[in-house]
Amino acid sequence: MTDRKTLQLRSPEETTDEAPSLKKKGRGWEISEKRLDALHERARDMRRHSSAAHKALAAKFAGADLGRYKFTRHAVVGSAIVDFNSHNLGLALMIDEEGQDEALAKRRDKSLEAVGIRVERVAAADILGDMDAVLQRLTLVMRECLAEKKAKARAHAAANPNQHYSRPRGPARRT
């Protein structure tokens, strides 16, 4: 009979500060279908049994007019489940609850930042205590993400002058 493998975190001396390399292939980042299905099932269960802070922030997002940007609750991004994800902004919001594993959270943040997703952490006590300050901070973060995206687009357009991004105006009219 073989020994079952268990997931364990390495001691801080054994780990490096580098994020694990992610290779974007298929539905996930080289994640088996079975593992990905398990992640989606866990995210679904987390949506059903959310914390009070998560429900309060979700209610604010649902009532807010964010234009073309939206936040998805308990979204699976790669091999991580984030509390709120805005794909268009490249922003993930994580709610810090009491008693969560900091080493695991830091590793997950490094993995997400390695693929260009900005991770913003918010304490659950801050959400329940002073929601307006949290929303103000998140608005500033969203504006920074938008400014970054625009700056990258301008830099790309300047570096590639022969690429044109104009859209066709519809079918040509015959007279």
N, C-alpha and C positions, 0 to 999 in steps of 0.2 A: 504494500500500500504506500502511496506517495504522501509526502507532507503537503498540506495546503499552504499556499502562499498568502500572506496577509500584507496589506498596505501599511507601510510604516514610513515616517519621515526620518530622513537622515539627521544625524547630529549636525549642529552648525559648523563644526570643524570640517566635516566631510563635504559640505555643499559649497558651491561657488556662487558668486553674485550674479553670474550670467543666467539669463532666462533660458529655459529649454527651447531648442529650435523647433519651430512649427512649420510643417509643410502642408500648405493648403491643397488638399486633394479630395475631391468628392464632397459628400455631405458634411464631413467634419475635417479635422486636421489629422489625417491618418488615425482615425478612431474607428474601432470596429463598429459594425451596425448594432451589435448586441449592446455595447457600451453606450452608444449614442441613444438607443431606444431607452436604456435605463436612465440616462440623464434627462431625457424628455419626460419620462414618467415621474421622476423625482421633482422636476420643475412643476409639473402639473399638480403634484401633491402639495408642493410649497405654495402654489397659488390658492389652493383650497384652504390651507391652514396658515394664513399669513399672520404676522405679528401686528400689534396695534399700531406701531410706528409705520409699518409697511402699508397698512390699510389707509392710514391718514394721508400719507404722501400720494398714494394711488388715487385717492379721492380728489386731491388738489390737482393732480395731473389730468384727471378725467374732466374736471370742470374748467381747466385752463384752455385758452386758445393759443396753441403753439404754432399755428400755421402749418407748414408742411412737415414739421418735426413732431414725432411722437415717441413716447417711452413705452416699451413693452415690459410687462411685469414678469419677473423670474424667467428671463430669457437664457437659452443655452447658447453660449458663444464659445466655440471650440470645445474644450473639455471642461469649461467652467459654467456655473449657473450664476448669473448676476441678478441683483434685485431689480434694477431697471436698466434697459438698454435703449439707446437711440442710435440706430444704424446710420442714419443720415449725418448725424453729428460726429460719429465715432466716439461716443461717450457712454461709459457704463457707471451707474451709481450703485454703490454698495452701502448698505445700512449696517453699521457696527452694533451688533447685539451683545448683550452680556454673555461672557463665557465662551466666546468663539476662539478658535485656534489662530493666533497671530502669525505663526510661521507658515501655515497653509495659506492664509490670506495674502501675505507678502509674495509668496511664490505665484499665486494666481494673478496678482496684480502685475508682476514682472512678465508673465506669459502674455497677458493682454496688451501691455504696453509695447511688447516686442513686435506685435503685429499692427501697431498704430492706434490702439484703442486707449483713450484717456480714461483713467479710473479715478473717480471722485468718491471719497469716503465721507459718510455722514453718520454721526452718533444717533442712536435711537432716542436717547434722552433729549437731544437737541430738537428732534422732530416733534416729540410730544410736548416739550417745554416751550419752544419759541419757533413756531412754524414759519412766521414771516421772515425771520432772519435766515432760516435755512433756504427758503424760496429766493430770497434776495441773493444769497451766495450762489445758488444754482443758476440763477439768471446770469450772473457775471461769468460763471464757468461756460455757460452755453454761448455767450457772446465771444469769449476767448476762443472757443472751438470754431465758431463761424469765422472769426478774423483769421485764424490759422489756415482754415480751408481756403479762404479767398486769397491769402498770401501765397499758398502753394499753387493755386490755380494760375495766379498772375505770373509766378516764377516759371511754371511749366509753359505758359503761353509765350513768354519772352524767350525761353530756351528753344522753343519749337515754332518758329514763325510761319512755317509752311503748313501747319495744321490749322484747319478752319472748323469752328464749332457752330457755324450757322445752321439753322434748321430749315428744311424746305417749308414753304408757306402753304403747301397743299397741292392739289392737282392743278396742272396748268389749264388755263381756260382757252378754249378755242373760239375764235371769232369768225 
